[in-house]
Amino acid sequence: MKLEELTEYLVKNLVQDKEAVLVEREDGDNGITITVLVSKEEIGAVIGRNGKIANAIRTIVQAAAYTTKAGFVKINIDTK
C-alpha cells in the first residue's frame, strides 16, 4: 500500500464526510511530505485532543515508510 493511500484510509475512517478528504504527496530532498486537507468541521476529529490522533497517524505512516525504506515522511493536516 502506498503511503498516501494509507494516510487517506486512516483519515477517511475518522471523519463523517469521506468525500471532503484530500490527500496529496510531494517528494522532496528531505523526504516525503503528505498534505491532508479536511473540512473545518472535522479537523478536530483528525487532530484529536492534544494532537494525539494526528501523532498516531504520523507514527503509523512513518512505520510503514520505514518497512518500505521510503525515508522520512512529514504529514501536514489542514482545512480546505
N, C-alpha and C positions, 0 to 999 in steps of 0.2 A: 504494500500500500504506500502511495506517495505521501510525503509529509503534509502537503496542503490538503489532501483528501482526508487524512487522519484528523487534522485540525478541524476541518469542516464537519466531519462526523461528530466529533466531540461537542462542538458549539451548537450544532443543529439539535442535539439531544438535550440541550439546556434551555432552549427558547421555545416560545409558543409559535411564532411566525417564522417557520423554517425558510420560507421564500425570501425573507429580508436579509438573510445571511450572505455575505460576500467575502470570499477568501482569495487573496492574491499572493503570489510568490515572486520574490525578486532575489536573484542570485548576485552576490557581490564579492568583493575581495575579502571581506571579513566574515563570510559565511552566508547563510540564507536568512532572509527576512520575510516573514509571513505576516501579512496585514489582514486582520479580521474586522469587518465592518458589520455592525448590527444596529437595529433601531434604538432610539433614545430610551424607549420604554423598557427595553430588555438588556441594557448594558449592565445593570446591577446583577442580573442572573448569570451573566458570563464572568463578571469580575468577582462577585461574591463578597462576603463580609471580610474586610481587611485584605482583600485580594487573594484569598485562599483558593478559590476556584481557578482564577487566572494562573496562579502559580502551579497548580496541579496540572493544568493543560500544558503549560510550558515544560514541566518535568516529564510528562508522558511523551510529548513530541521530541524533546531533546534525547530521551532514552531511545526512541525509535531511530533518530538520526545517528546515534552512536552505534546501534546494531548494524546499520547500513553503511557506516563510515561516510556519512554525508557532511560531517563537520558541525560547526556551531550553528544553532538556529535561534533567531530572535523573533518573538511574537509580539506584535503591536495590536492592541484591541482598541477600537474607536467606534464612534457613531457615524451614521451616514449623514 
